[in-house]
Amino acid sequence: GNEPFNVIYDFVFDRLRSVRQDLVIQRIQDETAISILEVVVRFHLYATFRLEKEPIEKFDPHINRKHLI
C-alpha cells in the first residue's frame, strides 16, 4: 500500500510489543526467542534510520530506543 512509514511503524511496533510480552509471559528463553528479538531490534534500528527526521508527533526516538533494551 501507500501508507506512510510512520503508520506502518505504529502498527508493527504494537504487534512486536505483544510478541515480546508473550515471550516474557510464556518464559520463552531459547534460540527461538533470540531469533525473534533479533528481528525486533533490526526493526527498531531501521525505524530510527527511516524516521529520524519526522516530527515527534509521528515518531518518538526515545520510546523507540527504549524498546531496543
CHARMM-style PDB file with segment names, atoms N, HN, CA, C and O in Angstrom:
ATOM      1  N   GLY     1       0.803  -1.187   0.000  1.00  0.00      PROA
ATOM      2  CA  GLY     1       0.000   0.000   0.000  1.00  0.00      PROA
ATOM      3  C   GLY     1       0.850   1.256   0.000  1.00  0.00      PROA
ATOM      4  O   GLY     1       2.079   1.209  -0.046  1.00  0.00      PROA
ATOM      5  N   ASN     2       0.183   2.329   0.050  1.00  0.00      PROA
ATOM      6  HN  ASN     2      -0.816   2.367   0.087  1.00  0.00      PROA
ATOM      7  CA  ASN     2       0.830   3.641   0.041  1.00  0.00      PROA
ATOM      8  C   ASN     2       0.807   4.309   1.409  1.00  0.00      PROA
ATOM      9  O   ASN     2       0.846   5.535   1.503  1.00  0.00      PROA
ATOM     10  N   GLU     3       0.744   3.519   2.453  1.00  0.00      PROA
ATOM     11  HN  GLU     3       0.712   2.523   2.376  1.00  0.00      PROA
ATOM     12  CA  GLU     3       0.728   4.082   3.800  1.00  0.00      PROA
ATOM     13  C   GLU     3       2.076   4.714   4.113  1.00  0.00      PROA
ATOM     14  O   GLU     3       3.116   4.172   3.737  1.00  0.00      PROA
ATOM     15  N   PRO     4       2.071   5.858   4.801  1.00  0.00      PROA
ATOM     16  CA  PRO     4       3.346   6.434   5.248  1.00  0.00      PROA
ATOM     17  C   PRO     4       4.035   5.473   6.228  1.00  0.00      PROA
ATOM     18  O   PRO     4       3.378   4.724   6.950  1.00  0.00      PROA
ATOM     19  N   PHE     5       5.358   5.513   6.234  1.00  0.00      PROA
ATOM     20  HN  PHE     5       5.892   6.122   5.647  1.00  0.00      PROA
ATOM     21  CA  PHE     5       6.087   4.564   7.074  1.00  0.00      PROA
ATOM     22  C   PHE     5       5.764   4.738   8.552  1.00  0.00      PROA
ATOM     23  O   PHE     5       5.785   3.758   9.297  1.00  0.00      PROA
ATOM     24  N   ASN     6       5.467   5.955   8.999  1.00  0.00      PROA
ATOM     25  HN  ASN     6       5.451   6.751   8.394  1.00  0.00      PROA
ATOM     26  CA  ASN     6       5.158   6.124  10.420  1.00  0.00      PROA
ATOM     27  C   ASN     6       3.870   5.384  10.800  1.00  0.00      PROA
ATOM     28  O   ASN     6       3.739   4.939  11.940  1.00  0.00      PROA
ATOM     29  N   VAL     7       2.931   5.247   9.881  1.00  0.00      PROA
ATOM     30  HN  VAL     7       3.038   5.608   8.955  1.00  0.00      PROA
ATOM     31  CA  VAL     7       1.707   4.481  10.147  1.00  0.00      PROA
ATOM     32  C   VAL     7       2.043   2.989  10.223  1.00  0.00      PROA
ATOM     33  O   VAL     7       1.551   2.279  11.099  1.00  0.00      PROA
ATOM     34  N   ILE     8       2.868   2.533   9.316  1.00  0.00      PROA
ATOM     35  HN  ILE     8       3.268   3.110   8.604  1.00  0.00      PROA
ATOM     36  CA  ILE     8       3.322   1.140   9.341  1.00  0.00      PROA
ATOM     37  C   ILE     8       4.098   0.882  10.631  1.00  0.00      PROA
ATOM     38  O   ILE     8       3.915  -0.146  11.282  1.00  0.00      PROA
ATOM     39  N   TYR     9       4.961   1.823  10.991  1.00  0.00      PROA
ATOM     40  HN  TYR     9       5.110   2.658  10.463  1.00  0.00      PROA
ATOM     41  CA  TYR     9       5.746   1.703  12.219  1.00  0.00      PROA
ATOM     42  C   TYR     9       4.833   1.517  13.430  1.00  0.00      PROA
ATOM     43  O   TYR     9       5.061   0.628  14.250  1.00  0.00      PROA
ATOM     44  N   ASP    10       3.808   2.349  13.541  1.00  0.00      PROA
ATOM     45  HN  ASP    10       3.623   3.071  12.875  1.00  0.00      PROA
ATOM     46  CA  ASP    10       2.897   2.252  14.690  1.00  0.00      PROA
ATOM     47  C   ASP    10       2.255   0.872  14.777  1.00  0.00      PROA
ATOM     48  O   ASP    10       2.155   0.293  15.859  1.00  0.00      PROA
ATOM     49  N   PHE    11       1.823   0.352  13.638  1.00  0.00      PROA
ATOM     50  HN  PHE    11       1.904   0.823  12.760  1.00  0.00      PROA
ATOM     51  CA  PHE    11       1.193  -0.966  13.619  1.00  0.00      PROA
ATOM     52  C   PHE    11       2.186  -2.060  14.009  1.00  0.00      PROA
ATOM     53  O   PHE    11       1.902  -2.879  14.883  1.00  0.00      PROA
ATOM     54  N   VAL    12       3.342  -2.071  13.361  1.00  0.00      PROA
ATOM     55  HN  VAL    12       3.572  -1.406  12.650  1.00  0.00      PROA
ATOM     56  CA  VAL    12       4.339  -3.116  13.629  1.00  0.00      PROA
ATOM     57  C   VAL    12       4.861  -3.002  15.061  1.00  0.00      PROA
ATOM     58  O   VAL    12       5.064  -4.014  15.730  1.00  0.00      PROA
ATOM     59  N   PHE    13       5.078  -1.774  15.531  1.00  0.00      PROA
ATOM     60  HN  PHE    13       4.913  -0.952  14.987  1.00  0.00      PROA
ATOM     61  CA  PHE    13       5.522  -1.548  16.905  1.00  0.00      PROA
ATOM     62  C   PHE    13       4.565  -2.224  17.883  1.00  0.00      PROA
ATOM     63  O   PHE    13       4.995  -2.920  18.803  1.00  0.00      PROA
ATOM     64  N   ASP    14       3.271  -2.015  17.680  1.00  0.00      PROA
ATOM     65  HN  ASP    14       2.922  -1.450  16.933  1.00  0.00      PROA
ATOM     66  CA  ASP    14       2.258  -2.590  18.567  1.00  0.00      PROA
ATOM     67  C   ASP    14       2.283  -4.117  18.518  1.00  0.00      PROA
ATOM     68  O   ASP    14       2.203  -4.773  19.556  1.00  0.00      PROA
ATOM     69  N   ARG    15       2.394  -4.678  17.328  1.00  0.00      PROA
ATOM     70  HN  ARG    15       2.459  -4.145  16.484  1.00  0.00      PROA
ATOM     71  CA  ARG    15       2.432  -6.140  17.186  1.00  0.00      PROA
ATOM     72  C   ARG    15       3.689  -6.721  17.835  1.00  0.00      PROA
ATOM     73  O   ARG    15       3.619  -7.739  18.524  1.00  0.00      PROA
ATOM     74  N   LEU    16       4.827  -6.081  17.618  1.00  0.00      PROA
ATOM     75  HN  LEU    16       4.883  -5.254  17.059  1.00  0.00      PROA
ATOM     76  CA  LEU    16       6.072  -6.596  18.189  1.00  0.00      PROA
ATOM     77  C   LEU    16       6.086  -6.487  19.707  1.00  0.00      PROA
ATOM     78  O   LEU    16       6.656  -7.341  20.387  1.00  0.00      PROA
ATOM     79  N   ARG    17       5.464  -5.446  20.242  1.00  0.00      PROA
ATOM     80  HN  ARG    17       5.001  -4.752  19.690  1.00  0.00      PROA
ATOM     81  CA  ARG    17       5.355  -5.326  21.695  1.00  0.00      PROA
ATOM     82  C   ARG    17       4.568  -6.511  22.249  1.00  0.00      PROA
ATOM     83  O   ARG    17       4.931  -7.066  23.286  1.00  0.00      PROA
ATOM     84  N   SER    18       3.502  -6.897  21.570  1.00  0.00      PROA
ATOM     85  HN  SER    18       3.206  -6.446  20.728  1.00  0.00      PROA
ATOM     86  CA  SER    18       2.714  -8.054  22.003  1.00  0.00      PROA
ATOM     87  C   SER    18       3.533  -9.339  21.948  1.00  0.00      PROA
ATOM     88  O   SER    18       3.437 -10.182  22.840  1.00  0.00      PROA
ATOM     89  N   VAL    19       4.325  -9.481  20.914  1.00  0.00      PROA
ATOM     90  HN  VAL    19       4.403  -8.796  20.189  1.00  0.00      PROA
ATOM     91  CA  VAL    19       5.180 -10.669  20.790  1.00  0.00      PROA
ATOM     92  C   VAL    19       6.176 -10.717  21.942  1.00  0.00      PROA
ATOM     93  O   VAL    19       6.371 -11.767  22.555  1.00  0.00      PROA
ATOM     94  N   ARG    20       6.808  -9.575  22.240  1.00  0.00      PROA
ATOM     95  HN  ARG    20       6.650  -8.723  21.743  1.00  0.00      PROA
ATOM     96  CA  ARG    20       7.774  -9.540  23.348  1.00  0.00      PROA
ATOM     97  C   ARG    20       7.095  -9.881  24.673  1.00  0.00      PROA
ATOM     98  O   ARG    20       7.658 -10.604  25.494  1.00  0.00      PROA
ATOM     99  N   GLN    21       5.893  -9.363  24.878  1.00  0.00      PROA
ATOM    100  HN  GLN    21       5.435  -8.776  24.210  1.00  0.00      PROA
ATOM    101  CA  GLN    21       5.156  -9.674  26.104  1.00  0.00      PROA
ATOM    102  C   GLN    21       4.856 -11.168  26.191  1.00  0.00      PROA
ATOM    103  O   GLN    21       4.978 -11.766  27.260  1.00  0.00      PROA
ATOM    104  N   ASP    22       4.467 -11.768  25.074  1.00  0.00      PROA
ATOM    105  HN  ASP    22       4.368 -11.282  24.205  1.00  0.00      PROA
ATOM    106  CA  ASP    22       4.209 -13.207  25.065  1.00  0.00      PROA
ATOM    107  C   ASP    22       5.459 -14.004  25.421  1.00  0.00      PROA
ATOM    108  O   ASP    22       5.379 -14.996  26.145  1.00  0.00      PROA
ATOM    109  N   LEU    23       6.603 -13.577  24.920  1.00  0.00      PROA
ATOM    110  HN  LEU    23       6.668 -12.771  24.333  1.00  0.00      PROA
ATOM    111  CA  LEU    23       7.849 -14.268  25.259  1.00  0.00      PROA
ATOM    112  C   LEU    23       8.094 -14.240  26.765  1.00  0.00      PROA
ATOM    113  O   LEU    23       8.518 -15.236  27.351  1.00  0.00      PROA
ATOM    114  N   VAL    24       7.826 -13.104  27.381  1.00  0.00      PROA
ATOM    115  HN  VAL    24       7.481 -12.295  26.905  1.00  0.00      PROA
ATOM    116  CA  VAL    24       8.036 -12.969  28.826  1.00  0.00      PROA
ATOM    117  C   VAL    24       7.014 -13.799  29.597  1.00  0.00      PROA
ATOM    118  O   VAL    24       7.377 -14.559  30.494  1.00  0.00      PROA
ATOM    119  N   ILE    25       5.754 -13.656  29.252  1.00  0.00      PROA
ATOM    120  HN  ILE    25       5.459 -13.039  28.523  1.00  0.00      PROA
ATOM    121  CA  ILE    25       4.686 -14.364  29.970  1.00  0.00      PROA
ATOM    122  C   ILE    25       4.871 -15.875  29.873  1.00  0.00      PROA
ATOM    123  O   ILE    25       4.672 -16.598  30.849  1.00  0.00      PROA
ATOM    124  N   GLN    26       5.252 -16.339  28.693  1.00  0.00      PROA
ATOM    125  HN  GLN    26       5.414 -15.751  27.901  1.00  0.00      PROA
ATOM    126  CA  GLN    26       5.434 -17.778  28.496  1.00  0.00      PROA
ATOM    127  C   GLN    26       6.830 -18.259  28.890  1.00  0.00      PROA
ATOM    128  O   GLN    26       7.143 -19.445  28.786  1.00  0.00      PROA
ATOM    129  N   ARG    27       7.653 -17.332  29.339  1.00  0.00      PROA
ATOM    130  HN  ARG    27       7.398 -16.369  29.424  1.00  0.00      PROA
ATOM    131  CA  ARG    27       9.021 -17.638  29.779  1.00  0.00      PROA
ATOM    132  C   ARG    27       9.823 -18.375  28.709  1.00  0.00      PROA
ATOM    133  O   ARG    27      10.527 -19.345  28.987  1.00  0.00      PROA
ATOM    134  N   ILE    28       9.694 -17.890  27.497  1.00  0.00      PROA
ATOM    135  HN  ILE    28       9.122 -17.101  27.271  1.00  0.00      PROA
ATOM    136  CA  ILE    28      10.438 -18.479  26.385  1.00  0.00      PROA
ATOM    137  C   ILE    28      11.798 -17.792  26.326  1.00  0.00      PROA
ATOM    138  O   ILE    28      11.890 -16.589  26.080  1.00  0.00      PROA
ATOM    139  N   GLN    29      12.848 -18.570  26.554  1.00  0.00      PROA
ATOM    140  HN  GLN    29      12.774 -19.547  26.753  1.00  0.00      PROA
ATOM    141  CA  GLN    29      14.201 -18.014  26.607  1.00  0.00      PROA
ATOM    142  C   GLN    29      15.180 -18.884  25.827  1.00  0.00      PROA
ATOM    143  O   GLN    29      16.323 -19.086  26.237  1.00  0.00      PROA
ATOM    144  N   ASP    30      14.713 -19.384  24.711  1.00  0.00      PROA
ATOM    145  HN  ASP    30      13.784 -19.219  24.378  1.00  0.00      PROA
ATOM    146  CA  ASP    30      15.564 -20.270  23.923  1.00  0.00      PROA
ATOM    147  C   ASP    30      16.055 -19.571  22.655  1.00  0.00      PROA
ATOM    148  O   ASP    30      15.933 -18.354  22.513  1.00  0.00      PROA
ATOM    149  N   GLU    31      16.606 -20.357  21.748  1.00  0.00      PROA
ATOM    150  HN  GLU    31      16.705 -21.345  21.864  1.00  0.00      PROA
ATOM    151  CA  GLU    31      17.130 -19.791  20.500  1.00  0.00      PROA
ATOM    152  C   GLU    31      16.034 -19.144  19.660  1.00  0.00      PROA
ATOM    153  O   GLU    31      16.291 -18.178  18.941  1.00  0.00      PROA
ATOM    154  N   THR    32      14.826 -19.666  19.746  1.00  0.00      PROA
ATOM    155  HN  THR    32      14.617 -20.451  20.330  1.00  0.00      PROA
ATOM    156  CA  THR    32      13.705 -19.059  19.023  1.00  0.00      PROA
ATOM    157  C   THR    32      13.458 -17.645  19.525  1.00  0.00      PROA
ATOM    158  O   THR    32      13.247 -16.726  18.734  1.00  0.00      PROA
ATOM    159  N   ALA    33      13.483 -17.473  20.838  1.00  0.00      PROA
ATOM    160  HN  ALA    33      13.654 -18.220  21.481  1.00  0.00      PROA
ATOM    161  CA  ALA    33      13.289 -16.139  21.414  1.00  0.00      PROA
ATOM    162  C   ALA    33      14.386 -15.192  20.943  1.00  0.00      PROA
ATOM    163  O   ALA    33      14.115 -14.037  20.615  1.00  0.00      PROA
ATOM    164  N   ILE    34      15.598 -15.672  20.910  1.00  0.00      PROA
ATOM    165  HN  ILE    34      15.817 -16.610  21.176  1.00  0.00      PROA
ATOM    166  CA  ILE    34      16.711 -14.834  20.448  1.00  0.00      PROA
ATOM    167  C   ILE    34      16.498 -14.428  18.996  1.00  0.00      PROA
ATOM    168  O   ILE    34      16.709 -13.269  18.639  1.00  0.00      PROA
ATOM    169  N   SER    35      16.087 -15.360  18.167  1.00  0.00      PROA
ATOM    170  HN  SER    35      15.916 -16.301  18.457  1.00  0.00      PROA
ATOM    171  CA  SER    35      15.829 -15.044  16.756  1.00  0.00      PROA
ATOM    172  C   SER    35      14.729 -14.001  16.618  1.00  0.00      PROA
ATOM    173  O   SER    35      14.838 -13.081  15.807  1.00  0.00      PROA
ATOM    174  N   ILE    36      13.686 -14.142  17.398  1.00  0.00      PROA
ATOM    175  HN  ILE    36      13.597 -14.889  18.056  1.00  0.00      PROA
ATOM    176  CA  ILE    36      12.584 -13.173  17.367  1.00  0.00      PROA
ATOM    177  C   ILE    36      13.076 -11.804  17.815  1.00  0.00      PROA
ATOM    178  O   ILE    36      12.782 -10.796  17.172  1.00  0.00      PROA
ATOM    179  N   LEU    37      13.818 -11.763  18.904  1.00  0.00      PROA
ATOM    180  HN  LEU    37      14.058 -12.582  19.426  1.00  0.00      PROA
ATOM    181  CA  LEU    37      14.304 -10.482  19.422  1.00  0.00      PROA
ATOM    182  C   LEU    37      15.288  -9.820  18.462  1.00  0.00      PROA
ATOM    183  O   LEU    37      15.354  -8.592  18.396  1.00  0.00      PROA
ATOM    184  N   GLU    38      16.041 -10.605  17.730  1.00  0.00      PROA
ATOM    185  HN  GLU    38      15.988 -11.602  17.783  1.00  0.00      PROA
ATOM    186  CA  GLU    38      16.939 -10.026  16.717  1.00  0.00      PROA
ATOM    187  C   GLU    38      16.138  -9.289  15.645  1.00  0.00      PROA
ATOM    188  O   GLU    38      16.544  -8.216  15.198  1.00  0.00      PROA
ATOM    189  N   VAL    39      15.017  -9.850  15.234  1.00  0.00      PROA
ATOM    190  HN  VAL    39      14.688 -10.722  15.597  1.00  0.00      PROA
ATOM    191  CA  VAL    39      14.148  -9.193  14.250  1.00  0.00      PROA
ATOM    192  C   VAL    39      13.573  -7.906  14.835  1.00  0.00      PROA
ATOM    193  O   VAL    39      13.503  -6.883  14.154  1.00  0.00      PROA
ATOM    194  N   VAL    40      13.163  -7.965  16.096  1.00  0.00      PROA
ATOM    195  HN  VAL    40      13.220  -8.796  16.649  1.00  0.00      PROA
ATOM    196  CA  VAL    40      12.612  -6.784  16.769  1.00  0.00      PROA
ATOM    197  C   VAL    40      13.651  -5.663  16.798  1.00  0.00      PROA
ATOM    198  O   VAL    40      13.339  -4.514  16.485  1.00  0.00      PROA
ATOM    199  N   VAL    41      14.865  -5.994  17.167  1.00  0.00      PROA
ATOM    200  HN  VAL    41      15.119  -6.927  17.421  1.00  0.00      PROA
ATOM    201  CA  VAL    41      15.935  -4.991  17.239  1.00  0.00      PROA
ATOM    202  C   VAL    41      16.213  -4.402  15.860  1.00  0.00      PROA
ATOM    203  O   VAL    41      16.368  -3.189  15.721  1.00  0.00      PROA
ATOM    204  N   ARG    42      16.276  -5.247  14.853  1.00  0.00      PROA
ATOM    205  HN  ARG    42      16.150  -6.233  14.966  1.00  0.00      PROA
ATOM    206  CA  ARG    42      16.511  -4.730  13.490  1.00  0.00      PROA
ATOM    207  C   ARG    42      15.401  -3.781  13.060  1.00  0.00      PROA
ATOM    208  O   ARG    42      15.667  -2.755  12.433  1.00  0.00      PROA
ATOM    209  N   PHE    43      14.166  -4.117  13.390  1.00  0.00      PROA
ATOM    210  HN  PHE    43      13.950  -4.950  13.899  1.00  0.00      PROA
ATOM    211  CA  PHE    43      13.053  -3.232  13.049  1.00  0.00      PROA
ATOM    212  C   PHE    43      13.226  -1.866  13.711  1.00  0.00      PROA
ATOM    213  O   PHE    43      13.071  -0.837  13.054  1.00  0.00      PROA
ATOM    214  N   HSD    44      13.544  -1.848  14.998  1.00  0.00      PROA
ATOM    215  HN  HSD    44      13.670  -2.684  15.532  1.00  0.00      PROA
ATOM    216  CA  HSD    44      13.685  -0.576  15.713  1.00  0.00      PROA
ATOM    217  C   HSD    44      14.882   0.227  15.197  1.00  0.00      PROA
ATOM    218  O   HSD    44      14.813   1.453  15.115  1.00  0.00      PROA
ATOM    219  N   LEU    45      15.955  -0.441  14.857  1.00  0.00      PROA
ATOM    220  HN  LEU    45      16.011  -1.437  14.924  1.00  0.00      PROA
ATOM    221  CA  LEU    45      17.103   0.267  14.282  1.00  0.00      PROA
ATOM    222  C   LEU    45      16.748   0.869  12.923  1.00  0.00      PROA
ATOM    223  O   LEU    45      17.100   2.012  12.633  1.00  0.00      PROA
ATOM    224  N   TYR    46      16.059   0.103  12.107  1.00  0.00      PROA
ATOM    225  HN  TYR    46      15.773  -0.826  12.343  1.00  0.00      PROA
ATOM    226  CA  TYR    46      15.646   0.613  10.798  1.00  0.00      PROA
ATOM    227  C   TYR    46      14.684   1.788  10.960  1.00  0.00      PROA
ATOM    228  O   TYR    46      14.787   2.779  10.237  1.00  0.00      PROA
ATOM    229  N   ALA    47      13.757   1.681  11.897  1.00  0.00      PROA
ATOM    230  HN  ALA    47      13.673   0.876  12.484  1.00  0.00      PROA
ATOM    231  CA  ALA    47      12.802   2.770  12.135  1.00  0.00      PROA
ATOM    232  C   ALA    47      13.528   4.043  12.550  1.00  0.00      PROA
ATOM    233  O   ALA    47      13.155   5.137  12.126  1.00  0.00      PROA
ATOM    234  N   THR    48      14.555   3.907  13.370  1.00  0.00      PROA
ATOM    235  HN  THR    48      14.858   3.018  13.714  1.00  0.00      PROA
ATOM    236  CA  THR    48      15.344   5.073  13.769  1.00  0.00      PROA
ATOM    237  C   THR    48      15.943   5.744  12.541  1.00  0.00      PROA
ATOM    238  O   THR    48      15.875   6.965  12.399  1.00  0.00      PROA
ATOM    239  N   PHE    49      16.526   4.951  11.660  1.00  0.00      PROA
ATOM    240  HN  PHE    49      16.582   3.959  11.775  1.00  0.00      PROA
ATOM    241  CA  PHE    49      17.119   5.483  10.434  1.00  0.00      PROA
ATOM    242  C   PHE    49      16.057   6.121   9.540  1.00  0.00      PROA
ATOM    243  O   PHE    49      16.250   7.222   9.026  1.00  0.00      PROA
ATOM    244  N   ARG    50      14.956   5.432   9.363  1.00  0.00      PROA
ATOM    245  HN  ARG    50      14.799   4.538   9.781  1.00  0.00      PROA
ATOM    246  CA  ARG    50      13.931   5.870   8.407  1.00  0.00      PROA
ATOM    247  C   ARG    50      13.120   7.063   8.904  1.00  0.00      PROA
ATOM    248  O   ARG    50      12.678   7.883   8.099  1.00  0.00      PROA
ATOM    249  N   LEU    51      12.917   7.172  10.215  1.00  0.00      PROA
ATOM    250  HN  LEU    51      13.276   6.506  10.869  1.00  0.00      PROA
ATOM    251  CA  LEU    51      12.009   8.188  10.748  1.00  0.00      PROA
ATOM    252  C   LEU    51      12.700   9.286  11.550  1.00  0.00      PROA
ATOM    253  O   LEU    51      12.026  10.119  12.157  1.00  0.00      PROA
ATOM    254  N   GLU    52      14.023   9.302  11.563  1.00  0.00      PROA
ATOM    255  HN  GLU    52      14.570   8.625  11.069  1.00  0.00      PROA
ATOM    256  CA  GLU    52      14.746  10.229  12.434  1.00  0.00      PROA
ATOM    257  C   GLU    52      14.399  11.697  12.204  1.00  0.00      PROA
ATOM    258  O   GLU    52      14.523  12.506  13.124  1.00  0.00      PROA
ATOM    259  N   LYS    53      13.972  12.053  11.008  1.00  0.00      PROA
ATOM    260  HN  LYS    53      13.871  11.396  10.261  1.00  0.00      PROA
ATOM    261  CA  LYS    53      13.680  13.458  10.715  1.00  0.00      PROA
ATOM    262  C   LYS    53      12.201  13.805  10.860  1.00  0.00      PROA
ATOM    263  O   LYS    53      11.800  14.944  10.619  1.00  0.00      PROA
ATOM    264  N   GLU    54      11.403  12.836  11.250  1.00  0.00      PROA
ATOM    265  HN  GLU    54      11.728  11.911  11.447  1.00  0.00      PROA
ATOM    266  CA  GLU    54       9.970  13.083  11.432  1.00  0.00      PROA
ATOM    267  C   GLU    54       9.735  13.880  12.717  1.00  0.00      PROA
ATOM    268  O   GLU    54      10.520  13.783  13.659  1.00  0.00      PROA
ATOM    269  N   PRO    55       8.664  14.660  12.755  1.00  0.00      PROA
ATOM    270  CA  PRO    55       8.337  15.373  13.991  1.00  0.00      PROA
ATOM    271  C   PRO    55       7.978  14.382  15.102  1.00  0.00      PROA
ATOM    272  O   PRO    55       7.560  13.254  14.838  1.00  0.00      PROA
ATOM    273  N   ILE    56       8.147  14.821  16.325  1.00  0.00      PROA
ATOM    274  HN  ILE    56       8.487  15.737  16.539  1.00  0.00      PROA
ATOM    275  CA  ILE    56       7.930  13.963  17.491  1.00  0.00      PROA
ATOM    276  C   ILE    56       6.515  13.385  17.523  1.00  0.00      PROA
ATOM    277  O   ILE    56       6.298  12.317  18.095  1.00  0.00      PROA
ATOM    278  N   GLU    57       5.565  14.070  16.922  1.00  0.00      PROA
ATOM    279  HN  GLU    57       5.741  14.938  16.457  1.00  0.00      PROA
ATOM    280  CA  GLU    57       4.186  13.565  16.903  1.00  0.00      PROA
ATOM    281  C   GLU    57       4.067  12.293  16.064  1.00  0.00      PROA
ATOM    282  O   GLU    57       3.169  11.479  16.282  1.00  0.00      PROA
ATOM    283  N   LYS    58       4.963  12.132  15.122  1.00  0.00      PROA
ATOM    284  HN  LYS    58       5.692  12.793  14.945  1.00  0.00      PROA
ATOM    285  CA  LYS    58       4.917  10.961  14.243  1.00  0.00      PROA
ATOM    286  C   LYS    58       5.886   9.865  14.667  1.00  0.00      PROA
ATOM    287  O   LYS    58       5.657   8.689  14.385  1.00  0.00      PROA
ATOM    288  N   PHE    59       6.969  10.246  15.342  1.00  0.00      PROA
ATOM    289  HN  PHE    59       7.155  11.201  15.570  1.00  0.00      PROA
ATOM    290  CA  PHE    59       7.968   9.264  15.754  1.00  0.00      PROA
ATOM    291  C   PHE    59       8.723   9.801  16.954  1.00  0.00      PROA
ATOM    292  O   PHE    59       9.321  10.875  16.902  1.00  0.00      PROA
ATOM    293  N   ASP    60       8.686   9.039  18.034  1.00  0.00      PROA
ATOM    294  HN  ASP    60       8.200   8.166  18.076  1.00  0.00      PROA
ATOM    295  CA  ASP    60       9.404   9.429  19.248  1.00  0.00      PROA
ATOM    296  C   ASP    60      10.649   8.547  19.367  1.00  0.00      PROA
ATOM    297  O   ASP    60      10.545   7.375  19.729  1.00  0.00      PROA
ATOM    298  N   PRO    61      11.818   9.102  19.066  1.00  0.00      PROA
ATOM    299  CA  PRO    61      13.030   8.278  19.096  1.00  0.00      PROA
ATOM    300  C   PRO    61      13.347   7.735  20.487  1.00  0.00      PROA
ATOM    301  O   PRO    61      13.945   6.667  20.612  1.00  0.00      PROA
ATOM    302  N   HSD    62      12.952   8.458  21.524  1.00  0.00      PROA
ATOM    303  HN  HSD    62      12.466   9.326  21.422  1.00  0.00      PROA
ATOM    304  CA  HSD    62      13.214   7.989  22.890  1.00  0.00      PROA
ATOM    305  C   HSD    62      12.437   6.697  23.170  1.00  0.00      PROA
ATOM    306  O   HSD    62      12.996   5.733  23.692  1.00  0.00      PROA
ATOM    307  N   ILE    63      11.163   6.685  22.827  1.00  0.00      PROA
ATOM    308  HN  ILE    63      10.708   7.469  22.403  1.00  0.00      PROA
ATOM    309  CA  ILE    63      10.355   5.478  23.039  1.00  0.00      PROA
ATOM    310  C   ILE    63      10.894   4.331  22.188  1.00  0.00      PROA
ATOM    311  O   ILE    63      11.003   3.198  22.655  1.00  0.00      PROA
ATOM    312  N   ASN    64      11.223   4.633  20.950  1.00  0.00      PROA
ATOM    313  HN  ASN    64      11.134   5.554  20.570  1.00  0.00      PROA
ATOM    314  CA  ASN    64      11.784   3.601  20.078  1.00  0.00      PROA
ATOM    315  C   ASN    64      13.074   3.035  20.670  1.00  0.00      PROA
ATOM    316  O   ASN    64      13.275   1.820  20.670  1.00  0.00      PROA
ATOM    317  N   ARG    65      13.937   3.895  21.166  1.00  0.00      PROA
ATOM    318  HN  ARG    65      13.774   4.881  21.166  1.00  0.00      PROA
ATOM    319  CA  ARG    65      15.218   3.469  21.747  1.00  0.00      PROA
ATOM    320  C   ARG    65      14.987   2.589  22.979  1.00  0.00      PROA
ATOM    321  O   ARG    65      15.720   1.625  23.197  1.00  0.00      PROA
ATOM    322  N   LYS    66      13.970   2.917  23.785  1.00  0.00      PROA
ATOM    323  HN  LYS    66      13.374   3.701  23.608  1.00  0.00      PROA
ATOM    324  CA  LYS    66      13.683   2.119  24.982  1.00  0.00      PROA
ATOM    325  C   LYS    66      13.357   0.670  24.630  1.00  0.00      PROA
ATOM    326  O   LYS    66      13.606  -0.236  25.425  1.00  0.00      PROA
ATOM    327  N   HSD    67      12.806   0.455  23.451  1.00  0.00      PROA
ATOM    328  HN  HSD    67      12.603   1.191  22.805  1.00  0.00      PROA
ATOM    329  CA  HSD    67      12.441  -0.899  23.053  1.00  0.00      PROA
ATOM    330  C   HSD    67      13.609  -1.665  22.448  1.00  0.00      PROA
ATOM    331  O   HSD    67      13.456  -2.816  22.041  1.00  0.00      PROA
ATOM    332  N   LEU    68      14.760  -1.038  22.387  1.00  0.00      PROA
ATOM    333  HN  LEU    68      14.885  -0.102  22.717  1.00  0.00      PROA
ATOM    334  CA  LEU    68      15.978  -1.734  21.965  1.00  0.00      PROA
ATOM    335  C   LEU    68      16.661  -2.412  23.148  1.00  0.00      PROA
ATOM    336  O   LEU    68      17.521  -3.276  22.969  1.00  0.00      PROA
ATOM    337  N   ILE    69      16.277  -2.020  24.335  1.00  0.00      PROA
ATOM    338  HN  ILE    69      15.579  -1.319  24.480  1.00  0.00      PROA
ATOM    339  CA  ILE    69      16.931  -2.544  25.547  1.00  0.00      PROA
ATOM    340  C   ILE    69      16.250  -3.818  26.009  1.00  0.00      PROA
ATOM    341  OT1 ILE    69      16.656  -4.406  27.011  1.00  0.00      PROA
TER     342      ILE     69
END
